[in-house]
Structures are given as C-alpha cells and as structure tokens.
Amino acid sequence: MSIRTMIIDDEPLARERVKRFLRDEDEIEIIGECSNGVDAVGAIKEKKPDLVFLDIQMPEKNGFEVIRSLSGKYLPTVVFVTAYDQYALQAFDVHALDYLLKPFTRERLHRAVMRAREQIDGKRFGRIDERLTSLIADLKTEKKYLERLVVKTTGRVFFLKSDEIDWIEAAGNYVKLHVGRETHMIRETMNGIETKLDPDRFLRIHRSTVVHIDRIKELHPMFSGDYAVILRDGTELALSRNYRERFVELFENQT
C-alpha cells in the first residue's frame, strides 16, 4: 500500500531536496507540497496524507502552529525538517517525533522514512499515535511566547533572546530586528512576529513597527493625532493613531 506524502517548506530548494531523495523510497507517493503554513493546514485537511515532511520555521504559521491548527481532527505522521541546532531539538525528542536537520543526507532521510512506516503501519492496525497527540496537548496547555529566535545568516545559525531586541520593523517578506547597533533579518510577517512575542513586553505601535516596552523613554505628540516614541538610545519611532489606544491602555495600567 502506498504512503501518501506531502512536503511543506517555504524554501523551494529544500522541497526539491526532499522530493529527490524520496524517489528512491518504495511505496512513497507524493500527493502535494506547500510553501507556507496557512496553505498546509487546508491541504492536510483536504488530502489527508499519511506522511508529512514539515518545516518548522515558516512565515505566517510555523510547523508547530500547523500541527496545533489540525486540532486533532486528522493527524498524519510528521517528520519535522528544520535548520535548528540539534540542542534545540531536545523538546521534540521528548515526544519521540523524528526530524531532519538541514542539510540532511539521503541516508538520514531513509531512516526517517523507515520510522514513519512503523508509525503509519501502527495507525492502520488501530494503534494510536500518542506522540503527536501529546505534542498537541502540550501546545494547547498554555500560550507560550518566544523566549528566543533563530537567526539564519550565511554559513551559520544562532539564537537571539527576545529580550535583547529593541524594536522590529517590517522589510517586505522579512522583519528587521534591531539589537543595539546590530540588525538581523528573519523571514516573517509583522502580524506573525507580533503574535509570537509576549504582549506584556512588546507593543505594536505602527503597522510596520513593534517595540520592546522597556526600551521606551518618552512620548511626544505630533500632528494629526500621531506621536513620536523616543527610545532610550535616542531612536525615534512613530506611534500611529490606529495603535494609540492599546499604547495608552498599557501605560495607564502601569501608573
């Protein structure tokens, strides 16, 4: 019996690598691929694949959010595909879910497929995949905000604590993280990064700006109901009328 498989990754070359290696695997039938988490949720619900190769760091919805969005209605066997450092994957190991660390080899993918076959055979014979169910339960227990972000640069991947960020600005399909005198680009939307950061520490002040609340020093009125937000390092940002209510509410509660 064929294993109906989907590949979900925002990087075209990464999807192509998985497809190329899967050509050597018996019984694998690739039924589709997606480049973002939002499309992935709909495609999984519609096509009901047996196996999904799922990237973790994607815009709009990351891999964990994709799993959470399935709400237990249909749970395929999942192999995470990620550029995270191996030490950051200990949390996945708790649930005994497999992962491929980029760049992975053909042999490593083969081992992941073999493990996936065991899980899929278990489901077909009525055994419940408690590992993925356990992961979803943990994700639903409470809203967890990012304590650190993974930043990819040429030749390396490093971790950045969210509290180190002074402010964030939109940059097309990316956001620019301002950390002291340094800036780092990550592929993410402003709406996406805003929902992942603790709202008691980070505040959206403009459609293209999020600021760390502790970095705010002063607020000056400007024309047309806008304000200038002055940070402790002298950076001046705009607070637009659309976001003023939340700003005022937050600081009134602190006085």
N, C-alpha and C positions, 0 to 999 in steps of 0.2 A: 504494500500500500504506500502511495506517495506521501511525502511530508510537505504540505502546502506552506510555503515560506514567504515572508515579507522582509524587506530591508529598509530600515528607516535611519537616515543620516542626512544632515544638511550639507555635507561635503560630497560632491559628485564623484571625486576620485576614491573616496572611502567606500561608497556604494559599489563602484565598479570593481574594487579590490575584492569585496565580499562575493560579488557575483562570479568573478573569475575563478576564485578558489572553490566555490560551490559547484562548479561544472564537473569537478572530479568526484563529487559525492553522489552515491547511488540514492535513488528514491527522492531526492530533493527536487521539488517543483516550485520555481519562483513565480508567485502569482501577483506580485506588485512591489512597488517601492514608493517611499515618501521622502520629502526633503524637509519637513518640519513636523512638530508635534501635534499641531491642530489637525492637519490632514491625516496624520497617523491614527488618531483616535477614531475618526469616522471610517477610515479604511479597514481597521481591525474589526470594528463592529459589523461592517458590511460583509467583508470577505471571510472572516473567522479563520485566520491562518492557524496552522498547528504550531509554527515556529516563527519567532520574530527576532531579527538581529536589530537591536535598538541602541542608537547613540544616546549618551546621557546629556551632553551639553549642546542644546539646540535652542534657537530663538523661539519666543512665544510660549512653548511648552517644552520643558526638558524631559528626559526619559522617565524620571520618577513621576512627573506630573501626568505623563501619558498613561502610566500604569494606574495611577490614582483615578484618572478620569474614566477608566473602564468600569469602576465601581463594582467589581466582582461579577458583572453580568457575563463576561466572557474573558477567560484568562488563558492566553496562549502560553506556550513555553517560551521563555525570554532568555536570550543571550545578550548581555549588555556589551556595547562596543564603546570604548572610551579612551581619551588621552590622559586621564587622571594618573597621577603617580600611584604605584602599587600600594603604598602605605595608606592611601586614601580609600582603598577598596576593601578594607577590613570589615566595614559595615555590611558590604554585600555578602561577604563570606559567612557572616552570621546566619544568613538566610540560605546559604548553600546555593546561591544563584551563580551561574557561570558568567564570565566576562572575557572579552578580548581586549588586550591593552595595545593600542596603536603604537607603532606599526607591528602587527602580528604576522606570523608566518603561516604558510599553508598547513603545516603540521599542527600548529596550535588551533587553527580553525577546525581541523579534522577532529581533534579531541573534543572540542566544544559540541560539534555535531553528534558525536557518539554519545555524550552525556545527554544531549537533547533528545536523542532517540529513546533513551531509557525513560525519561520523563514522559514523553509522548505515549510510549507503549503503556506506561502505568496509567495514564488517563484513559486510554482506550479500553483498558481492562478494569476500569472503575476505581482506581486508586486516586485519591485527591492530592493535588499538588499543594501541600501545606506551606511550602517555602514561599511561593509568590503570595499566597493568601496572608501569610504572616507579615510580609513586607507591606502589603496594602493596609493591614491593620495598624502597623506602626505609623504609617504615613497619615492615617486618619486620627490618630490619638490626639494630636495637638498640632497647631500651626507652627512650624519651625522656620525661622528666618535664617538667612545665610549668615554664618559666622565668618566665612572666608570664601573667596572667589578663586577660580582657577584662571590664570592668565597665560595665554599661549603667545610666545614670541618665537622668532626664528631660532630654531635649534634647542629650545628649552620650554619647559612648563613649570610655573612656580605658583605658590599660593599667596594670596593677599588677604589679610584680615579686613573685614568690612569696616571696622572702627578706624582703620588707617585712612580711609577715603575722606577727603574734604568735601568734594562735590562731584557731580556727574553731569555730563552734557551729552545731548544727542548728536550723533555723527552718522547720518544716513542709516544703514542697516547695522550700525555699531553704536556703542556708547563709549565715551571717553572718561576714564576715571582719573580724577586729579588727586594726587597723593603728594603733598608737599610740593616740591619743584618738579616732580616726575608726573608723567601721564602714561596711561596704559589703555589700549583699545581691546574691547571684547565684543564678540558678536552677540548682540542682544538688543531688544527694543526698550524704550523708556518705560512703557507700560509693564513689560516683563520684569525689568530690574526693580521697578518700584514695588511690585507685589512680593518680591523675594526679600526685601530689606525690612527690618523692624521699623514700623511707623512711629515708634516712640523715639527713634534715633535718627531717622531720615525723613525728610519732608519734601514733597513735590511743590516747587514754588513757581514753576513755569512749565509749559508743555514740553520744553526741551531741557529742563534743569531739575535736578534733585540735589539737596544739600544736607550735609550732616548737621543736625541741630546744634551740637556742641561747638561748631565752628562759627556760628553766627554771633557777631558782636553788636551790630547796630542796625537800625531800620530807619530809612529816610523817605518821606513822602515825595512823589514825583507828580508829573502831570497825568491827567485822565484816570486818576484812581490807582495808578501803579506805584510801587515802592522800590527803592534801591535797598538791597540786602548787602550789608558790609560784613565780610568775614574777618576773622582775627588776623589773617595775613594781609589784609588790605584789599582782597579781591572784591569787586563789586558785581553783584548779580541782580537781575530784575525779578521782582515779585509781581506777577500779573494779577489782575482783578479776579480772574477765574479761580485762583488758588488762595486768595486772600482770606476767605472765611476760615478755612482749615488752619491757616497760619495763626490767625488771631485767636481761634479757639484753643489751639495748643498752648500758646503762651499765656493766655488768661488763666488756664488751669494750673499753671506753674507759679502764678503770683499770688 
